[in-house]
Amino acid sequence: MRKIIWKGLEASTRESCQIKSESHGVVVESVIQDKTETYTYTLHATHDWEFRDITIRANGRKLEVRRTGEVWEVSGQLRSDLQEAYEVDISASPPSNTLPIRRLHLAVGVSADITTAYIRIPELDVVTDPQRYTRISQNEYLYESRDSDFRRTVTVDGEGLVIEYPGLFIREDT
């Protein structure tokens, strides 16, 4: 089991995360605290970090997102608009960047365009989000939004877990 803490720089959050490898895959349990709310989530993925499902809770609200093959379900509703997505991206949580980083297995200098099921916090809703990841060195990835001018060079450890996401997150446990 790994325990990791991230500090949110732009949104003044603190995330305390436990990552466990179990017989059926990886389980990420996390608590995100901001100035007004606490969010908890449990994410399940395969051993290769391919997304399966997530449940997020905050002050009596709950969001459930599940992917089975190409079928996405959000709180019991089928979402055909998410069909091209392979994973979620949680706006307030750097561990979600590990999903595409581990799944894509990019060589240095190679890029991949992806679409994610983007979970917005505090709204607890899900929209599509086109992105590009480019591996620029052993431990650095250029993240680019494909529908805005947002881009950052993200530094990760050997397991693909974010160490620094400039302007957004920094690990406190390293």
Secondary structure, DSSP 8 states (H G I E B T S, - for coil): -EEEEEEESSS--EEEEEEEEETTEEEEEEEEE-SS-EEEEEEEE-TT--EEEEEEEETTEEEEEEEETTEEEETTEE-GGGTT--EEEETT-GGGGHHHHHHH---TT-EEEEEEEEEETTTTEEEEEEEEEEEEETTEEEEEESSSS-EEEEEE-TTS-EEEETTTEEES--
